[in-house]
Amino acid sequence: MKTLYSKFIVFTLATFVISAIFSFLLTNAFYHQVMKEKNDANYVQLATDITTYIQQHPPESLDAYLAQLGQIGYQIYLADELGNRSFYGDEYRLTELETVEIDRVLAGETYHGVGEYPQQLFITGFFSNDLKNTVGLPFEYKGENYALFMRLDIKLLFSEMHYIIAGFFIFIPVVSILAMILAAWYLVKPIQRLSKATKLVASENFDAHIDVDRADEIGTLATNFNLMTKELKKQREIRKEFIRNVSHDFQTPLQSIAGYASLIQQQKADDERTREYGEIIARESDRLSHLTKQLLLWQSASKLAEQKEKIALDEVIKQVVNEQQFSIQQKNISVWMEMEPLIMYGSEPFIVHAIDNLVSNAVKYSESGTEISVTGKIMDGQIELIVQDEGLGISEENIARIFEPFYRADESRSTPGTGLGLVIVKQVVEMHDGTIAVQSEKGTGTKFTLTFPLK
């Protein structure tokens, strides 16, 4: 399997090769479309200067003059009306030139071989050492007409471009490849460390940490990884505590059930004690049943997002309070309600359970003769629900932990419960895109404030 490092290098090399080819083709096309005519015009100007000088200042020997031009970097081809042909300077690789073109120049026309040189895919005409790739001008010397075809020596042109081309095809690729290897190493190194760290996490070693001081996506990934391991470590501790608490909460009633059932089986108790033991067994069985239902409810709450419907929240609250009337009257507690019409979207069974838990807690922890208030209204574009009692209250150090699974404050341990009620309430509220806040003072009472979006 190819590594990310090797893939990166292969991809970059392929990109470089394709870019080089594309750049060469683009340069070739640029020459043919733009530069070729300019070069043709420059050559025509050079040839014009030479022929004008010959006509205005006729040299004693035309051959000697043209040979001297050939030595300083021109490739020249000379033709006259008698059919004589001569080359000066470096030889052309291709020397075929149609007679009709020579006759036209002898007749006074200008030959634009550079500008009209046919396009070739991989050979730029600028470097084509072909007699056709020249310009031709007529001139008169000692009463005779001549045709002069010329261009700069191809070897000189190539020598000027040699180091540039060599640098492009050798130096630039080498530097680019080295830079690419360093960049790939810089990119892959933290990923390799991340890979090692993930193996540690897979073996439940959540102390793995990645030190990457970068502000790019790799740095963000490392930061998120560190946050993940921190959260996983926290969740592992919560899971361990959860198992301990569940084991304890199940073990205690099971021991009671087993013990009293054993006494009944041994028939060492009279009828009255047997009934008493039976009541204890039934109570502990109900406790286990309630705890099991709470656990199932807690786990199933994650699915409520798929079951949302339109809910008349004010009617739900009134229904919950009415169902608590027996407990309210038994403890001689008064309930005051102020409710606006409230419509929201959610899972009604879970909303009913959450509100029922808050109201029943308020009743459970309130003293006789106190008051519970339940208010619901629209505030700042959202639903605000407040359940407030004048009961035992919660100490400041315990408020931060009341939403932890199985946690029960010291002041509530004398009252039956599972320690899951408020956990479920918080989960239900948050999964309805709402918030829950609590204010409490020991001995004064507790106030729960719930908010839900209108839509």
Wavefront OBJ file of the C-alpha trace (Angstrom):
o trace
v 0.000 0.000 0.000
v 1.401 3.374 -0.962
v 1.989 5.840 1.848
v 0.679 9.390 1.828
v 4.294 10.550 1.539
v 4.944 8.528 -1.646
v 1.571 9.492 -3.098
v 2.338 13.150 -2.488
v 5.725 12.843 -4.234
v 4.276 10.944 -7.217
v 1.430 13.426 -7.561
v 3.799 16.408 -7.381
v 6.200 14.867 -9.917
v 3.324 14.138 -12.276
v 2.073 17.680 -11.808
v 5.546 19.036 -12.527
v 5.958 16.974 -15.723
v 2.506 17.889 -17.010
v 3.122 21.553 -16.176
v 6.498 21.501 -17.955
v 4.988 19.951 -21.093
v 2.068 22.362 -21.040
v 4.439 25.312 -20.527
v 6.592 24.198 -23.454
v 3.575 23.843 -25.739
v 2.252 27.188 -24.598
v 5.617 28.823 -25.248
v 5.761 27.238 -28.695
v 2.256 28.457 -29.496
v 3.142 31.933 -28.204
v 6.139 32.063 -30.524
v 4.128 31.053 -33.595
v 1.186 33.336 -32.826
v 2.996 36.420 -31.516
v 6.779 36.381 -31.782
v 7.282 34.883 -35.235
v 6.064 37.925 -37.151
v 8.147 40.224 -34.959
v 11.258 38.134 -35.609
v 10.495 38.184 -39.320
v 10.254 41.962 -39.233
v 13.542 42.212 -37.323
v 15.316 39.999 -39.853
v 13.864 42.027 -42.734
v 15.219 45.187 -41.099
v 18.687 43.595 -40.716
v 18.664 42.431 -44.326
v 17.497 45.877 -45.457
v 20.389 47.520 -43.620
v 22.872 45.110 -45.210
v 21.528 45.456 -48.763
v 21.233 49.233 -48.433
v 24.858 49.462 -47.286
v 25.984 47.289 -50.203
v 24.130 49.495 -52.678
v 25.232 52.775 -51.127
v 28.807 51.678 -50.303
v 29.652 48.901 -52.798
v 32.490 46.789 -51.359
v 35.399 45.871 -53.623
v 34.560 42.183 -53.182
v 31.004 41.119 -52.461
v 32.179 37.618 -51.540
v 34.658 38.941 -49.007
v 32.068 41.255 -47.434
v 29.439 38.533 -47.131
v 32.048 36.072 -45.827
v 32.920 38.592 -43.121
v 29.225 38.860 -42.183
v 29.100 35.079 -42.009
v 32.029 35.048 -39.586
v 30.368 37.473 -37.178
v 27.160 35.419 -36.869
v 24.985 35.506 -39.983
v 23.909 32.631 -42.198
v 23.679 33.989 -45.755
v 22.566 32.520 -49.044
v 23.230 34.546 -52.222
v 21.648 33.976 -55.658
v 21.999 35.923 -58.925
v 20.151 35.985 -62.221
v 22.671 33.659 -63.876
v 21.834 30.831 -61.470
v 24.935 31.141 -59.299
v 24.405 30.145 -55.658
v 26.698 30.790 -52.653
v 26.565 30.154 -48.887
v 28.325 32.255 -46.248
v 28.645 31.582 -42.540
v 27.573 28.368 -40.843
v 25.858 25.816 -43.064
v 22.112 25.286 -43.079
v 20.880 21.848 -42.038
v 18.189 21.984 -44.759
v 19.111 23.797 -47.969
v 16.086 23.291 -50.187
v 14.446 26.515 -51.364
v 12.040 26.634 -54.263
v 13.326 28.371 -57.395
v 10.124 30.349 -57.695
v 10.840 32.037 -54.337
v 14.344 32.988 -55.502
v 12.958 34.392 -58.781
v 10.388 36.495 -56.898
v 13.101 38.091 -54.769
v 15.242 38.714 -57.855
v 12.160 40.383 -59.328
v 12.007 42.797 -56.383
v 9.744 41.053 -53.810
v 10.565 40.385 -50.181
v 10.646 36.791 -48.929
v 9.110 36.336 -45.419
v 10.273 32.793 -44.678
v 10.500 33.340 -40.894
v 6.977 34.688 -40.571
v 5.502 32.072 -42.908
v 7.471 29.101 -41.619
v 5.006 26.233 -40.959
v 4.073 25.510 -37.351
v 5.500 22.395 -35.763
v 4.333 20.765 -32.531
v 7.611 20.162 -30.722
v 10.109 22.209 -32.764
v 9.937 25.946 -32.333
v 10.646 27.624 -35.682
v 12.965 30.068 -34.008
v 15.610 27.315 -33.795
v 14.889 25.538 -37.096
v 18.142 25.606 -39.153
v 16.359 25.570 -42.496
v 17.033 27.791 -45.541
v 13.278 28.264 -45.805
v 13.358 29.798 -42.306
v 15.017 33.013 -43.549
v 14.110 36.387 -45.053
v 15.054 37.386 -48.594
v 15.626 40.859 -50.104
v 16.740 41.971 -53.572
v 19.694 44.330 -54.143
v 21.855 45.558 -57.000
v 25.636 45.317 -57.092
v 27.702 46.608 -60.024
v 24.713 46.552 -62.356
v 23.610 43.018 -61.504
v 20.577 41.898 -59.519
v 21.012 39.615 -56.504
v 18.749 37.876 -53.976
v 20.045 37.842 -50.364
v 18.577 35.269 -47.950
v 19.739 35.459 -44.337
v 19.119 34.871 -40.639
v 21.230 34.874 -37.475
v 23.473 31.853 -36.937
v 21.325 29.161 -35.251
v 24.313 28.095 -33.122
v 24.639 31.578 -31.653
v 20.927 31.656 -30.909
v 21.112 28.288 -29.224
v 24.200 29.271 -27.258
v 22.355 32.258 -25.847
v 19.437 30.078 -24.802
v 21.503 27.067 -23.760
v 22.004 27.973 -20.126
v 18.405 29.106 -19.719
v 17.119 25.831 -21.141
v 19.602 23.822 -19.078
v 18.544 25.689 -15.946
v 14.891 25.114 -16.728
v 15.240 21.372 -17.344
v 17.885 20.614 -14.679
v 18.250 23.212 -11.946
v 14.590 24.153 -11.538
v 13.356 20.506 -11.343
v 16.065 19.614 -8.821
v 15.209 22.555 -6.602
v 11.494 21.868 -7.001
v 11.870 18.196 -6.086
v 13.948 19.012 -2.993
v 11.412 21.600 -1.921
v 8.616 19.123 -2.574
v 10.320 16.439 -0.437
v 10.762 18.893 2.436
v 7.159 20.056 2.113
v 5.931 16.463 2.081
v 7.994 15.661 5.178
v 6.609 18.745 6.911
v 3.089 17.641 5.979
v 3.388 13.932 6.760
v 5.458 14.035 9.987
v 2.602 15.204 12.271
v 0.247 12.752 10.551
v 2.653 9.931 11.426
v 2.642 11.090 15.042
v -1.130 11.231 14.917
v -1.238 7.677 13.566
v 0.909 6.417 16.470
v -1.278 8.298 18.932
v -4.470 6.781 17.505
v -3.020 3.306 18.067
v -2.516 4.212 21.711
v -6.104 5.441 21.931
v -7.291 2.200 20.297
v -5.621 0.325 23.168
v -7.520 2.607 25.611
v -4.478 4.656 26.497
v -6.156 8.044 26.611
v -3.031 9.824 27.887
v -1.790 10.133 24.281
v -1.053 13.752 23.393
v 0.207 15.391 20.191
v 2.391 18.500 20.390
v 1.871 20.279 17.064
v 2.337 24.036 17.025
v 0.708 24.829 13.693
v -2.158 27.084 12.655
v -3.232 25.069 9.596
v -5.590 22.102 9.151
v -2.986 19.708 10.638
v -2.776 21.876 13.749
v -6.566 21.951 14.003
v -6.661 18.156 13.635
v -4.054 17.730 16.391
v -5.960 20.106 18.683
v -9.208 18.236 18.073
v -7.424 14.927 18.682
v -6.135 16.163 22.042
v -9.627 17.355 22.955
v -11.016 13.971 21.915
v -8.558 12.025 24.095
v -9.314 14.318 27.008
v -13.040 13.754 26.554
v -12.575 9.991 26.115
v -10.588 9.863 29.338
v -13.368 11.755 31.070
v -16.007 9.446 29.588
v -14.031 6.404 30.730
v -14.104 7.702 34.303
v -17.823 8.440 33.971
v -18.390 4.923 32.626
v -16.499 3.377 35.512
v -18.485 5.434 38.009
v -21.679 4.544 36.149
v -20.924 0.825 36.448
v -20.115 1.216 40.134
v -23.328 3.144 40.786
v -25.529 0.782 38.783
v -23.969 -2.203 40.517
v -24.564 -0.613 43.901
v -28.131 0.456 43.134
v -29.002 -3.010 41.873
v -27.088 -4.930 44.517
v -28.722 -3.294 47.540
v -32.374 -4.144 46.697
v -31.351 -7.562 45.371
v -29.712 -8.373 48.686
v -32.842 -7.249 50.531
v -35.074 -9.325 48.270
v -32.841 -12.383 48.609
v -32.591 -12.037 52.397
v -36.285 -11.599 53.128
v -37.239 -14.245 50.589
v -34.905 -16.636 52.394
v -36.560 -15.860 55.741
v -39.981 -16.522 54.257
v -38.776 -19.798 52.752
v -37.404 -20.906 56.115
v -40.861 -20.240 57.611
v -39.337 -18.714 60.733
v -41.636 -15.698 60.711
v -45.294 -15.388 61.688
v -47.987 -14.156 59.312
v -47.563 -10.510 60.271
v -43.806 -10.566 59.687
v -44.282 -12.507 56.478
v -46.575 -9.739 55.215
v -43.980 -7.166 56.303
v -41.215 -9.033 54.501
v -43.434 -9.341 51.445
v -44.016 -5.586 51.448
v -40.259 -4.980 51.621
v -39.677 -7.391 48.734
v -42.410 -5.686 46.698
v -40.981 -2.241 47.473
v -37.474 -3.265 46.518
v -38.815 -4.932 43.364
v -40.597 -1.706 42.434
v -37.363 0.155 43.067
v -35.502 -2.160 40.682
v -38.289 -1.892 38.122
v -38.250 1.911 38.339
v -34.471 1.994 38.026
v -34.608 -0.275 34.968
v -37.255 1.903 33.331
v -35.179 5.018 34.029
v -32.136 3.428 32.438
v -34.120 2.386 29.360
v -35.669 5.840 29.123
v -32.268 7.464 29.426
v -30.884 5.355 26.582
v -33.945 5.732 24.326
v -34.047 9.516 24.685
v -31.451 9.786 21.891
v -34.091 8.645 19.381
v -36.654 11.319 20.182
v -35.366 13.624 17.432
v -37.113 11.335 14.935
v -40.456 11.511 16.756
v -41.169 15.240 17.001
v -44.715 16.552 16.676
v -46.755 19.622 17.551
v -47.281 19.915 21.326
v -49.600 22.199 23.338
v -47.077 22.645 26.158
v -49.454 24.583 28.439
v -51.959 21.718 28.309
v -49.209 19.179 29.026
v -48.114 21.145 32.118
v -51.695 21.379 33.431
v -52.141 17.639 32.883
v -48.938 16.840 34.808
v -49.944 19.064 37.753
v -53.414 17.477 37.875
v -51.877 14.002 37.997
v -49.808 15.092 40.997
v -52.859 16.323 42.931
v -52.942 13.338 45.286
v -49.329 13.879 46.414
v -49.858 17.646 46.566
v -52.937 17.358 48.822
v -51.306 14.650 50.942
v -48.405 16.995 51.780
v -50.687 20.023 52.159
v -48.829 21.981 49.450
v -50.394 24.736 47.347
v -49.590 25.041 43.636
v -49.810 28.351 41.798
v -49.846 28.298 37.970
v -49.630 31.086 35.397
v -49.668 29.757 31.869
v -49.842 31.324 28.392
v -50.821 29.263 25.322
v -47.522 27.583 24.375
v -46.965 25.598 21.157
v -43.705 23.754 20.480
v -42.458 20.807 18.437
v -41.035 17.713 20.096
v -41.687 14.259 21.512
v -44.670 14.572 23.849
v -43.949 11.432 25.965
v -40.454 12.671 26.786
v -41.600 16.239 27.431
v -44.301 14.895 29.779
v -41.691 12.783 31.580
v -39.308 15.745 32.000
v -41.964 18.095 33.384
v -43.414 15.355 35.577
v -39.962 14.776 37.046
v -39.495 18.461 37.884
v -42.959 18.808 39.431
v -42.712 15.542 41.388
v -39.268 16.569 42.686
v -40.700 19.911 43.785
v -43.458 18.081 45.663
v -41.090 15.442 47.043
v -38.616 17.923 48.547
v -41.153 20.511 49.776
v -42.336 20.821 53.352
v -46.003 20.900 54.357
v -47.633 24.292 53.995
v -45.203 25.592 51.349
v -45.956 26.715 47.790
v -44.911 25.553 44.332
v -45.185 27.886 41.343
v -45.275 26.787 37.709
v -45.171 29.526 35.052
v -44.956 29.357 31.283
v -44.654 32.282 28.901
v -43.041 33.486 25.678
v -39.958 35.542 26.437
v -37.501 36.980 23.868
v -38.825 34.811 21.049
v -38.689 31.521 22.972
v -40.711 29.515 25.454
v -39.703 29.963 29.096
v -40.910 27.454 31.692
v -40.169 27.905 35.426
v -40.787 25.357 38.192
v -40.021 26.780 41.644
v -40.496 25.371 45.125
v -39.847 26.389 48.736
v -38.360 23.052 49.725
v -35.040 21.746 51.061
v -32.904 23.483 48.438
v -29.492 22.409 47.188
v -26.158 23.536 48.568
v -23.868 25.505 46.252
v -21.235 22.745 46.047
v -23.868 20.206 44.949
v -25.598 22.284 42.244
v -22.824 21.648 39.724
v -23.257 17.856 40.062
v -27.015 17.370 40.109
v -27.038 16.493 36.376
v -24.463 13.706 36.806
v -25.803 10.138 36.487
v -26.668 8.537 39.867
v -25.489 11.559 41.823
v -27.670 12.375 44.810
v -26.954 15.261 47.161
v -26.746 14.519 50.867
v -29.970 16.410 51.564
v -31.908 14.141 49.154
v -30.587 10.720 50.169
v -33.381 10.193 52.697
v -35.904 10.510 49.861
v -36.375 7.554 47.455
v -34.862 8.087 43.983
v -32.491 6.725 41.363
v -30.254 9.699 40.642
v -31.248 9.584 36.950
v -34.285 11.885 36.915
v -32.521 15.196 36.341
v -30.057 13.533 33.959
v -32.961 12.525 31.722
v -34.595 15.947 32.084
v -31.412 17.683 30.905
v -30.997 15.267 27.999
v -34.616 15.725 26.874
v -34.357 19.526 27.075
v -31.097 19.693 25.143
v -32.332 17.325 22.450
v -35.241 19.712 21.928
v -32.665 22.470 21.318
v -33.508 23.941 24.719
v -31.601 24.933 27.837
v -32.014 24.186 31.541
v -30.719 26.289 34.440
v -31.036 25.859 38.200
v -30.920 28.306 41.075
v -31.091 27.056 44.638
v -30.249 27.891 48.209
v -30.197 25.354 50.974
v -33.261 25.656 53.191
v -34.965 28.191 50.892
v -35.979 26.305 47.756
v -35.041 25.534 44.161
v -35.895 27.149 40.848
v -35.572 25.333 37.502
v -35.767 27.456 34.308
v -36.311 25.698 30.971
v -36.274 27.381 27.562
v -37.424 25.944 24.220
v -37.420 27.415 20.706
v -40.823 28.307 19.268
v -39.996 26.605 15.954
l 1 2 3 4 5 6 7 8 9 10 11 12 13 14 15 16 17 18 19 20 21 22 23 24 25 26 27 28 29 30 31 32 33 34 35 36 37 38 39 40 41 42 43 44 45 46 47 48 49 50 51 52 53 54 55 56 57 58 59 60 61 62 63 64 65 66 67 68 69 70 71 72 73 74 75 76 77 78 79 80 81 82 83 84 85 86 87 88 89 90 91 92 93 94 95 96 97 98 99 100 101 102 103 104 105 106 107 108 109 110 111 112 113 114 115 116 117 118 119 120 121 122 123 124 125 126 127 128 129 130 131 132 133 134 135 136 137 138 139 140 141 142 143 144 145 146 147 148 149 150 151 152 153 154 155 156 157 158 159 160 161 162 163 164 165 166 167 168 169 170 171 172 173 174 175 176 177 178 179 180 181 182 183 184 185 186 187 188 189 190 191 192 193 194 195 196 197 198 199 200 201 202 203 204 205 206 207 208 209 210 211 212 213 214 215 216 217 218 219 220 221 222 223 224 225 226 227 228 229 230 231 232 233 234 235 236 237 238 239 240 241 242 243 244 245 246 247 248 249 250 251 252 253 254 255 256 257 258 259 260 261 262 263 264 265 266 267 268 269 270 271 272 273 274 275 276 277 278 279 280 281 282 283 284 285 286 287 288 289 290 291 292 293 294 295 296 297 298 299 300 301 302 303 304 305 306 307 308 309 310 311 312 313 314 315 316 317 318 319 320 321 322 323 324 325 326 327 328 329 330 331 332 333 334 335 336 337 338 339 340 341 342 343 344 345 346 347 348 349 350 351 352 353 354 355 356 357 358 359 360 361 362 363 364 365 366 367 368 369 370 371 372 373 374 375 376 377 378 379 380 381 382 383 384 385 386 387 388 389 390 391 392 393 394 395 396 397 398 399 400 401 402 403 404 405 406 407 408 409 410 411 412 413 414 415 416 417 418 419 420 421 422 423 424 425 426 427 428 429 430 431 432 433 434 435 436 437 438 439 440 441 442 443 444 445 446 447 448 449 450 451 452 453 454 455
